[in-house]
Amino acid sequence: MVTINGENLNAAGKTAAQFIAEAGYNVERVVVERNLVILKKDELEITVFQDGDTIEILNFVGGG
């Protein structure tokens, strides 16, 4: 299991980019932190979630 934003999910084996797309996030508007390390945008395609990972996804929204 992978803990994503405080919720235990079966996301092990997926890349960060796969999970972001499946969850409906816009990759241009998120920041992903894996085990307290912020991933660079070019790392999202190659970073594979592992059992025990703790992931935080921050989604930026605009307003005015």
mmCIF file of the N, C-alpha and C atoms, coordinates in Angstrom:
data_MODEL
# 
_entry.id   MODEL 
# 
loop_
_atom_site.group_PDB 
_atom_site.id 
_atom_site.type_symbol 
_atom_site.label_atom_id 
_atom_site.label_alt_id 
_atom_site.label_comp_id 
_atom_site.label_asym_id 
_atom_site.label_entity_id 
_atom_site.label_seq_id 
_atom_site.pdbx_PDB_ins_code 
_atom_site.Cartn_x 
_atom_site.Cartn_y 
_atom_site.Cartn_z 
_atom_site.occupancy 
_atom_site.B_iso_or_equiv 
_atom_site.pdbx_formal_charge 
_atom_site.auth_seq_id 
_atom_site.auth_comp_id 
_atom_site.auth_asym_id 
_atom_site.auth_atom_id 
_atom_site.pdbx_PDB_model_num 
ATOM 1   N N  . MET A 1 1  ? 0.839   -1.188 0.000   1.00 0.00 ? 1  MET A N  1 
ATOM 2   C CA . MET A 1 1  ? 0.000   0.000  0.000   1.00 0.00 ? 1  MET A CA 1 
ATOM 3   C C  . MET A 1 1  ? 0.877   1.242  0.000   1.00 0.00 ? 1  MET A C  1 
ATOM 4   N N  . VAL A 1 2  ? 0.347   2.256  -0.615  1.00 0.00 ? 2  VAL A N  1 
ATOM 5   C CA . VAL A 1 2  ? 1.006   3.548  -0.684  1.00 0.00 ? 2  VAL A CA 1 
ATOM 6   C C  . VAL A 1 2  ? 0.078   4.555  -0.001  1.00 0.00 ? 2  VAL A C  1 
ATOM 7   N N  . THR A 1 3  ? 0.615   5.376  0.863   1.00 0.00 ? 3  THR A N  1 
ATOM 8   C CA . THR A 1 3  ? -0.183  6.407  1.519   1.00 0.00 ? 3  THR A CA 1 
ATOM 9   C C  . THR A 1 3  ? -0.116  7.663  0.669   1.00 0.00 ? 3  THR A C  1 
ATOM 10  N N  . ILE A 1 4  ? -1.265  8.069  0.125   1.00 0.00 ? 4  ILE A N  1 
ATOM 11  C CA . ILE A 1 4  ? -1.331  9.253  -0.725  1.00 0.00 ? 4  ILE A CA 1 
ATOM 12  C C  . ILE A 1 4  ? -2.305  10.233 -0.104  1.00 0.00 ? 4  ILE A C  1 
ATOM 13  N N  . ASN A 1 5  ? -1.785  11.391 0.260   1.00 0.00 ? 5  ASN A N  1 
ATOM 14  C CA . ASN A 1 5  ? -2.576  12.429 0.935   1.00 0.00 ? 5  ASN A CA 1 
ATOM 15  C C  . ASN A 1 5  ? -3.345  11.848 2.122   1.00 0.00 ? 5  ASN A C  1 
ATOM 16  N N  . GLY A 1 6  ? -2.668  10.988 2.882   1.00 0.00 ? 6  GLY A N  1 
ATOM 17  C CA . GLY A 1 6  ? -3.239  10.431 4.097   1.00 0.00 ? 6  GLY A CA 1 
ATOM 18  C C  . GLY A 1 6  ? -4.128  9.219  3.910   1.00 0.00 ? 6  GLY A C  1 
ATOM 19  N N  . GLU A 1 7  ? -4.311  8.774  2.683   1.00 0.00 ? 7  GLU A N  1 
ATOM 20  C CA . GLU A 1 7  ? -5.189  7.632  2.392   1.00 0.00 ? 7  GLU A CA 1 
ATOM 21  C C  . GLU A 1 7  ? -4.358  6.463  1.856   1.00 0.00 ? 7  GLU A C  1 
ATOM 22  N N  . ASN A 1 8  ? -4.571  5.271  2.392   1.00 0.00 ? 8  ASN A N  1 
ATOM 23  C CA . ASN A 1 8  ? -3.863  4.084  1.918   1.00 0.00 ? 8  ASN A CA 1 
ATOM 24  C C  . ASN A 1 8  ? -4.506  3.587  0.622   1.00 0.00 ? 8  ASN A C  1 
ATOM 25  N N  . LEU A 1 9  ? -3.702  3.558  -0.440  1.00 0.00 ? 9  LEU A N  1 
ATOM 26  C CA . LEU A 1 9  ? -4.195  3.165  -1.759  1.00 0.00 ? 9  LEU A CA 1 
ATOM 27  C C  . LEU A 1 9  ? -3.301  2.093  -2.355  1.00 0.00 ? 9  LEU A C  1 
ATOM 28  N N  . ASN A 1 10 ? -3.862  1.303  -3.235  1.00 0.00 ? 10 ASN A N  1 
ATOM 29  C CA . ASN A 1 10 ? -3.118  0.264  -3.924  1.00 0.00 ? 10 ASN A CA 1 
ATOM 30  C C  . ASN A 1 10 ? -2.497  0.874  -5.188  1.00 0.00 ? 10 ASN A C  1 
ATOM 31  N N  . ALA A 1 11 ? -1.452  1.679  -5.015  1.00 0.00 ? 11 ALA A N  1 
ATOM 32  C CA . ALA A 1 11 ? -0.826  2.386  -6.137  1.00 0.00 ? 11 ALA A CA 1 
ATOM 33  C C  . ALA A 1 11 ? 0.611   1.939  -6.366  1.00 0.00 ? 11 ALA A C  1 
ATOM 34  N N  . ALA A 1 12 ? 1.080   0.936  -5.629  1.00 0.00 ? 12 ALA A N  1 
ATOM 35  C CA . ALA A 1 12 ? 2.447   0.448  -5.820  1.00 0.00 ? 12 ALA A CA 1 
ATOM 36  C C  . ALA A 1 12 ? 2.597   -0.084 -7.237  1.00 0.00 ? 12 ALA A C  1 
ATOM 37  N N  . GLY A 1 13 ? 3.715   0.249  -7.866  1.00 0.00 ? 13 GLY A N  1 
ATOM 38  C CA . GLY A 1 13 ? 3.983   -0.188 -9.224  1.00 0.00 ? 13 GLY A CA 1 
ATOM 39  C C  . GLY A 1 13 ? 3.580   0.822  -10.282 1.00 0.00 ? 13 GLY A C  1 
ATOM 40  N N  . LYS A 1 14 ? 2.830   1.848  -9.898  1.00 0.00 ? 14 LYS A N  1 
ATOM 41  C CA . LYS A 1 14 ? 2.451   2.894  -10.839 1.00 0.00 ? 14 LYS A CA 1 
ATOM 42  C C  . LYS A 1 14 ? 3.470   4.021  -10.786 1.00 0.00 ? 14 LYS A C  1 
ATOM 43  N N  . THR A 1 15 ? 3.673   4.674  -11.928 1.00 0.00 ? 15 THR A N  1 
ATOM 44  C CA . THR A 1 15 ? 4.523   5.861  -11.893 1.00 0.00 ? 15 THR A CA 1 
ATOM 45  C C  . THR A 1 15 ? 3.701   7.017  -11.332 1.00 0.00 ? 15 THR A C  1 
ATOM 46  N N  . ALA A 1 16 ? 4.409   8.034  -10.890 1.00 0.00 ? 16 ALA A N  1 
ATOM 47  C CA . ALA A 1 16 ? 3.730   9.223  -10.389 1.00 0.00 ? 16 ALA A CA 1 
ATOM 48  C C  . ALA A 1 16 ? 2.839   9.813  -11.480 1.00 0.00 ? 16 ALA A C  1 
ATOM 49  N N  . ALA A 1 17 ? 3.339   9.851  -12.712 1.00 0.00 ? 17 ALA A N  1 
ATOM 50  C CA . ALA A 1 17 ? 2.561   10.399 -13.828 1.00 0.00 ? 17 ALA A CA 1 
ATOM 51  C C  . ALA A 1 17 ? 1.287   9.583  -14.077 1.00 0.00 ? 17 ALA A C  1 
ATOM 52  N N  . GLN A 1 18 ? 1.382   8.253  -13.995 1.00 0.00 ? 18 GLN A N  1 
ATOM 53  C CA . GLN A 1 18 ? 0.199   7.402  -14.177 1.00 0.00 ? 18 GLN A CA 1 
ATOM 54  C C  . GLN A 1 18 ? -0.844  7.706  -13.117 1.00 0.00 ? 18 GLN A C  1 
ATOM 55  N N  . PHE A 1 19 ? -0.401  7.773  -11.862 1.00 0.00 ? 19 PHE A N  1 
ATOM 56  C CA . PHE A 1 19 ? -1.355  8.019  -10.787 1.00 0.00 ? 19 PHE A CA 1 
ATOM 57  C C  . PHE A 1 19 ? -2.008  9.386  -10.948 1.00 0.00 ? 19 PHE A C  1 
ATOM 58  N N  . ILE A 1 20 ? -1.221  10.407 -11.273 1.00 0.00 ? 20 ILE A N  1 
ATOM 59  C CA . ILE A 1 20 ? -1.753  11.760 -11.443 1.00 0.00 ? 20 ILE A CA 1 
ATOM 60  C C  . ILE A 1 20 ? -2.831  11.772 -12.522 1.00 0.00 ? 20 ILE A C  1 
ATOM 61  N N  . ALA A 1 21 ? -2.552  11.134 -13.652 1.00 0.00 ? 21 ALA A N  1 
ATOM 62  C CA . ALA A 1 21 ? -3.531  11.094 -14.750 1.00 0.00 ? 21 ALA A CA 1 
ATOM 63  C C  . ALA A 1 21 ? -4.797  10.344 -14.338 1.00 0.00 ? 21 ALA A C  1 
ATOM 64  N N  . GLU A 1 22 ? -4.635  9.180  -13.704 1.00 0.00 ? 22 GLU A N  1 
ATOM 65  C CA . GLU A 1 22 ? -5.794  8.377  -13.296 1.00 0.00 ? 22 GLU A CA 1 
ATOM 66  C C  . GLU A 1 22 ? -6.644  9.087  -12.247 1.00 0.00 ? 22 GLU A C  1 
ATOM 67  N N  . ALA A 1 23 ? -5.998  9.888  -11.403 1.00 0.00 ? 23 ALA A N  1 
ATOM 68  C CA . ALA A 1 23 ? -6.723  10.598 -10.345 1.00 0.00 ? 23 ALA A CA 1 
ATOM 69  C C  . ALA A 1 23 ? -7.374  11.881 -10.861 1.00 0.00 ? 23 ALA A C  1 
ATOM 70  N N  . GLY A 1 24 ? -7.080  12.254 -12.115 1.00 0.00 ? 24 GLY A N  1 
ATOM 71  C CA . GLY A 1 24 ? -7.723  13.426 -12.696 1.00 0.00 ? 24 GLY A CA 1 
ATOM 72  C C  . GLY A 1 24 ? -7.033  14.746 -12.433 1.00 0.00 ? 24 GLY A C  1 
ATOM 73  N N  . TYR A 1 25 ? -5.795  14.694 -11.939 1.00 0.00 ? 25 TYR A N  1 
ATOM 74  C CA . TYR A 1 25 ? -5.035  15.921 -11.716 1.00 0.00 ? 25 TYR A CA 1 
ATOM 75  C C  . TYR A 1 25 ? -4.438  16.417 -13.029 1.00 0.00 ? 25 TYR A C  1 
ATOM 76  N N  . ASN A 1 26 ? -4.218  17.719 -13.116 1.00 0.00 ? 26 ASN A N  1 
ATOM 77  C CA . ASN A 1 26 ? -3.500  18.324 -14.232 1.00 0.00 ? 26 ASN A CA 1 
ATOM 78  C C  . ASN A 1 26 ? -2.019  18.352 -13.840 1.00 0.00 ? 26 ASN A C  1 
ATOM 79  N N  . VAL A 1 27 ? -1.183  17.639 -14.568 1.00 0.00 ? 27 VAL A N  1 
ATOM 80  C CA . VAL A 1 27 ? 0.231   17.502 -14.221 1.00 0.00 ? 27 VAL A CA 1 
ATOM 81  C C  . VAL A 1 27 ? 0.934   18.858 -14.147 1.00 0.00 ? 27 VAL A C  1 
ATOM 82  N N  . GLU A 1 28 ? 0.425   19.843 -14.855 1.00 0.00 ? 28 GLU A N  1 
ATOM 83  C CA . GLU A 1 28 ? 1.038   21.175 -14.839 1.00 0.00 ? 28 GLU A CA 1 
ATOM 84  C C  . GLU A 1 28 ? 0.703   21.963 -13.576 1.00 0.00 ? 28 GLU A C  1 
ATOM 85  N N  . ARG A 1 29 ? -0.275  21.482 -12.810 1.00 0.00 ? 29 ARG A N  1 
ATOM 86  C CA . ARG A 1 29 ? -0.725  22.225 -11.637 1.00 0.00 ? 29 ARG A CA 1 
ATOM 87  C C  . ARG A 1 29 ? -0.527  21.479 -10.333 1.00 0.00 ? 29 ARG A C  1 
ATOM 88  N N  . VAL A 1 30 ? 0.373   20.492 -10.320 1.00 0.00 ? 30 VAL A N  1 
ATOM 89  C CA . VAL A 1 30 ? 0.608   19.748 -9.089  1.00 0.00 ? 30 VAL A CA 1 
ATOM 90  C C  . VAL A 1 30 ? 2.086   19.742 -8.713  1.00 0.00 ? 30 VAL A C  1 
ATOM 91  N N  . VAL A 1 31 ? 2.302   19.534 -7.439  1.00 0.00 ? 31 VAL A N  1 
ATOM 92  C CA . VAL A 1 31 ? 3.624   19.245 -6.900  1.00 0.00 ? 31 VAL A CA 1 
ATOM 93  C C  . VAL A 1 31 ? 3.484   17.913 -6.168  1.00 0.00 ? 31 VAL A C  1 
ATOM 94  N N  . VAL A 1 32 ? 4.434   17.020 -6.407  1.00 0.00 ? 32 VAL A N  1 
ATOM 95  C CA . VAL A 1 32 ? 4.390   15.696 -5.791  1.00 0.00 ? 32 VAL A CA 1 
ATOM 96  C C  . VAL A 1 32 ? 5.592   15.542 -4.867  1.00 0.00 ? 32 VAL A C  1 
ATOM 97  N N  . GLU A 1 33 ? 5.293   15.143 -3.637  1.00 0.00 ? 33 GLU A N  1 
ATOM 98  C CA . GLU A 1 33 ? 6.338   14.873 -2.651  1.00 0.00 ? 33 GLU A CA 1 
ATOM 99  C C  . GLU A 1 33 ? 6.307   13.380 -2.337  1.00 0.00 ? 33 GLU A C  1 
ATOM 100 N N  . ARG A 1 34 ? 7.448   12.729 -2.481  1.00 0.00 ? 34 ARG A N  1 
ATOM 101 C CA . ARG A 1 34 ? 7.565   11.301 -2.178  1.00 0.00 ? 34 ARG A CA 1 
ATOM 102 C C  . ARG A 1 34 ? 8.556   11.129 -1.042  1.00 0.00 ? 34 ARG A C  1 
ATOM 103 N N  . ASN A 1 35 ? 8.085   10.606 0.066   1.00 0.00 ? 35 ASN A N  1 
ATOM 104 C CA . ASN A 1 35 ? 8.935   10.366 1.239   1.00 0.00 ? 35 ASN A CA 1 
ATOM 105 C C  . ASN A 1 35 ? 9.740   11.605 1.609   1.00 0.00 ? 35 ASN A C  1 
ATOM 106 N N  . LEU A 1 36 ? 9.051   12.744 1.662   1.00 0.00 ? 36 LEU A N  1 
ATOM 107 C CA . LEU A 1 36 ? 9.592   14.045 2.069   1.00 0.00 ? 36 LEU A CA 1 
ATOM 108 C C  . LEU A 1 36 ? 10.532  14.685 1.057   1.00 0.00 ? 36 LEU A C  1 
ATOM 109 N N  . VAL A 1 37 ? 10.580  14.176 -0.176  1.00 0.00 ? 37 VAL A N  1 
ATOM 110 C CA . VAL A 1 37 ? 11.404  14.749 -1.236  1.00 0.00 ? 37 VAL A CA 1 
ATOM 111 C C  . VAL A 1 37 ? 10.493  15.181 -2.384  1.00 0.00 ? 37 VAL A C  1 
ATOM 112 N N  . ILE A 1 38 ? 10.586  16.446 -2.783  1.00 0.00 ? 38 ILE A N  1 
ATOM 113 C CA . ILE A 1 38 ? 9.773   16.951 -3.886  1.00 0.00 ? 38 ILE A CA 1 
ATOM 114 C C  . ILE A 1 38 ? 10.347  16.446 -5.200  1.00 0.00 ? 38 ILE A C  1 
ATOM 115 N N  . LEU A 1 39 ? 9.467   15.876 -6.025  1.00 0.00 ? 39 LEU A N  1 
ATOM 116 C CA . LEU A 1 39 ? 9.881   15.358 -7.326  1.00 0.00 ? 39 LEU A CA 1 
ATOM 117 C C  . LEU A 1 39 ? 9.884   16.480 -8.355  1.00 0.00 ? 39 LEU A C  1 
ATOM 118 N N  . LYS A 1 40 ? 10.888  16.468 -9.216  1.00 0.00 ? 40 LYS A N  1 
ATOM 119 C CA . LYS A 1 40 ? 10.920  17.400 -10.333 1.00 0.00 ? 40 LYS A CA 1 
ATOM 120 C C  . LYS A 1 40 ? 9.954   16.897 -11.398 1.00 0.00 ? 40 LYS A C  1 
ATOM 121 N N  . LYS A 1 41 ? 9.468   17.800 -12.231 1.00 0.00 ? 41 LYS A N  1 
ATOM 122 C CA . LYS A 1 41 ? 8.490   17.426 -13.262 1.00 0.00 ? 41 LYS A CA 1 
ATOM 123 C C  . LYS A 1 41 ? 9.004   16.297 -14.147 1.00 0.00 ? 41 LYS A C  1 
ATOM 124 N N  . ASP A 1 42 ? 10.300  16.318 -14.494 1.00 0.00 ? 42 ASP A N  1 
ATOM 125 C CA . ASP A 1 42 ? 10.829  15.279 -15.380 1.00 0.00 ? 42 ASP A CA 1 
ATOM 126 C C  . ASP A 1 42 ? 11.021  13.938 -14.669 1.00 0.00 ? 42 ASP A C  1 
ATOM 127 N N  . GLU A 1 43 ? 10.851  13.901 -13.362 1.00 0.00 ? 43 GLU A N  1 
ATOM 128 C CA . GLU A 1 43 ? 10.944  12.650 -12.604 1.00 0.00 ? 43 GLU A CA 1 
ATOM 129 C C  . GLU A 1 43 ? 9.599   11.929 -12.486 1.00 0.00 ? 43 GLU A C  1 
ATOM 130 N N  . LEU A 1 44 ? 8.512   12.607 -12.812 1.00 0.00 ? 44 LEU A N  1 
ATOM 131 C CA . LEU A 1 44 ? 7.181   12.021 -12.637 1.00 0.00 ? 44 LEU A CA 1 
ATOM 132 C C  . LEU A 1 44 ? 6.969   10.793 -13.509 1.00 0.00 ? 44 LEU A C  1 
ATOM 133 N N  . GLU A 1 45 ? 7.540   10.780 -14.700 1.00 0.00 ? 45 GLU A N  1 
ATOM 134 C CA . GLU A 1 45 ? 7.382   9.649  -15.626 1.00 0.00 ? 45 GLU A CA 1 
ATOM 135 C C  . GLU A 1 45 ? 8.210   8.427  -15.218 1.00 0.00 ? 45 GLU A C  1 
ATOM 136 N N  . ILE A 1 46 ? 9.274   8.644  -14.445 1.00 0.00 ? 46 ILE A N  1 
ATOM 137 C CA . ILE A 1 46 ? 10.183  7.536  -14.129 1.00 0.00 ? 46 ILE A CA 1 
ATOM 138 C C  . ILE A 1 46 ? 10.123  7.107  -12.665 1.00 0.00 ? 46 ILE A C  1 
ATOM 139 N N  . THR A 1 47 ? 9.426   7.864  -11.832 1.00 0.00 ? 47 THR A N  1 
ATOM 140 C CA . THR A 1 47 ? 9.333   7.524  -10.411 1.00 0.00 ? 47 THR A CA 1 
ATOM 141 C C  . THR A 1 47 ? 8.192   6.546  -10.189 1.00 0.00 ? 47 THR A C  1 
ATOM 142 N N  . VAL A 1 48 ? 8.527   5.343  -9.734  1.00 0.00 ? 48 VAL A N  1 
ATOM 143 C CA . VAL A 1 48 ? 7.540   4.291  -9.496  1.00 0.00 ? 48 VAL A CA 1 
ATOM 144 C C  . VAL A 1 48 ? 7.239   4.229  -8.004  1.00 0.00 ? 48 VAL A C  1 
ATOM 145 N N  . PHE A 1 49 ? 5.963   4.315  -7.660  1.00 0.00 ? 49 PHE A N  1 
ATOM 146 C CA . PHE A 1 49 ? 5.560   4.210  -6.267  1.00 0.00 ? 49 PHE A CA 1 
ATOM 147 C C  . PHE A 1 49 ? 5.819   2.792  -5.762  1.00 0.00 ? 49 PHE A C  1 
ATOM 148 N N  . GLN A 1 50 ? 6.334   2.702  -4.540  1.00 0.00 ? 50 GLN A N  1 
ATOM 149 C CA . GLN A 1 50 ? 6.651   1.429  -3.901  1.00 0.00 ? 50 GLN A CA 1 
ATOM 150 C C  . GLN A 1 50 ? 5.801   1.263  -2.643  1.00 0.00 ? 50 GLN A C  1 
ATOM 151 N N  . ASP A 1 51 ? 5.567   0.003  -2.247  1.00 0.00 ? 51 ASP A N  1 
ATOM 152 C CA . ASP A 1 51 ? 4.873   -0.247 -0.981  1.00 0.00 ? 51 ASP A CA 1 
ATOM 153 C C  . ASP A 1 51 ? 5.587   0.500  0.133   1.00 0.00 ? 51 ASP A C  1 
ATOM 154 N N  . GLY A 1 52 ? 4.823   1.160  0.974   1.00 0.00 ? 52 GLY A N  1 
ATOM 155 C CA . GLY A 1 52 ? 5.387   1.889  2.105   1.00 0.00 ? 52 GLY A CA 1 
ATOM 156 C C  . GLY A 1 52 ? 5.688   3.350  1.829   1.00 0.00 ? 52 GLY A C  1 
ATOM 157 N N  . ASP A 1 53 ? 5.610   3.776  0.553   1.00 0.00 ? 53 ASP A N  1 
ATOM 158 C CA . ASP A 1 53 ? 5.851   5.180  0.233   1.00 0.00 ? 53 ASP A CA 1 
ATOM 159 C C  . ASP A 1 53 ? 4.770   6.062  0.848   1.00 0.00 ? 53 ASP A C  1 
ATOM 160 N N  . THR A 1 54 ? 5.163   7.279  1.178   1.00 0.00 ? 54 THR A N  1 
ATOM 161 C CA . THR A 1 54 ? 4.221   8.306  1.611   1.00 0.00 ? 54 THR A CA 1 
ATOM 162 C C  . THR A 1 54 ? 4.280   9.417  0.577   1.00 0.00 ? 54 THR A C  1 
ATOM 163 N N  . ILE A 1 55 ? 3.152   9.683  -0.049  1.00 0.00 ? 55 ILE A N  1 
ATOM 164 C CA . ILE A 1 55 ? 3.060   10.638 -1.145  1.00 0.00 ? 55 ILE A CA 1 
ATOM 165 C C  . ILE A 1 55 ? 2.116   11.764 -0.744  1.00 0.00 ? 55 ILE A C  1 
ATOM 166 N N  . GLU A 1 56 ? 2.521   12.972 -1.029  1.00 0.00 ? 56 GLU A N  1 
ATOM 167 C CA . GLU A 1 56 ? 1.642   14.134 -0.875  1.00 0.00 ? 56 GLU A CA 1 
ATOM 168 C C  . GLU A 1 56 ? 1.540   14.793 -2.245  1.00 0.00 ? 56 GLU A C  1 
ATOM 169 N N  . ILE A 1 57 ? 0.319   15.042 -2.686  1.00 0.00 ? 57 ILE A N  1 
ATOM 170 C CA . ILE A 1 57 ? 0.090   15.723 -3.955  1.00 0.00 ? 57 ILE A CA 1 
ATOM 171 C C  . ILE A 1 57 ? -0.621  17.030 -3.651  1.00 0.00 ? 57 ILE A C  1 
ATOM 172 N N  . LEU A 1 58 ? 0.022   18.127 -4.047  1.00 0.00 ? 58 LEU A N  1 
ATOM 173 C CA . LEU A 1 58 ? -0.559  19.446 -3.864  1.00 0.00 ? 58 LEU A CA 1 
ATOM 174 C C  . LEU A 1 58 ? -1.061  19.923 -5.205  1.00 0.00 ? 58 LEU A C  1 
ATOM 175 N N  . ASN A 1 59 ? -2.318  20.293 -5.261  1.00 0.00 ? 59 ASN A N  1 
ATOM 176 C CA . ASN A 1 59 ? -2.949  20.737 -6.492  1.00 0.00 ? 59 ASN A CA 1 
ATOM 177 C C  . ASN A 1 59 ? -3.207  22.240 -6.388  1.00 0.00 ? 59 ASN A C  1 
ATOM 178 N N  . PHE A 1 60 ? -2.604  23.014 -7.276  1.00 0.00 ? 60 PHE A N  1 
ATOM 179 C CA . PHE A 1 60 ? -2.759  24.462 -7.246  1.00 0.00 ? 60 PHE A CA 1 
ATOM 180 C C  . PHE A 1 60 ? -3.967  24.870 -8.069  1.00 0.00 ? 60 PHE A C  1 
ATOM 181 N N  . VAL A 1 61 ? -4.752  25.773 -7.515  1.00 0.00 ? 61 VAL A N  1 
ATOM 182 C CA . VAL A 1 61 ? -5.920  26.303 -8.216  1.00 0.00 ? 61 VAL A CA 1 
ATOM 183 C C  . VAL A 1 61 ? -5.818  27.817 -8.223  1.00 0.00 ? 61 VAL A C  1 
ATOM 184 N N  . GLY A 1 62 ? -6.339  28.405 -9.279  1.00 0.00 ? 62 GLY A N  1 
ATOM 185 C CA . GLY A 1 62 ? -6.326  29.860 -9.382  1.00 0.00 ? 62 GLY A CA 1 
ATOM 186 C C  . GLY A 1 62 ? -7.665  30.437 -8.958  1.00 0.00 ? 62 GLY A C  1 
ATOM 187 N N  . GLY A 1 63 ? -7.658  31.662 -8.669  1.00 0.00 ? 63 GLY A N  1 
ATOM 188 C CA . GLY A 1 63 ? -8.892  32.335 -8.278  1.00 0.00 ? 63 GLY A CA 1 
ATOM 189 C C  . GLY A 1 63 ? -8.687  33.841 -8.367  1.00 0.00 ? 63 GLY A C  1 
ATOM 190 N N  . GLY A 1 64 ? -9.723  34.529 -8.183  1.00 0.00 ? 64 GLY A N  1 
ATOM 191 C CA . GLY A 1 64 ? -9.518  35.965 -8.272  1.00 0.00 ? 64 GLY A CA 1 
ATOM 192 C C  . GLY A 1 64 ? -10.672 36.744 -7.939  1.00 0.00 ? 64 GLY A C  1 
# 
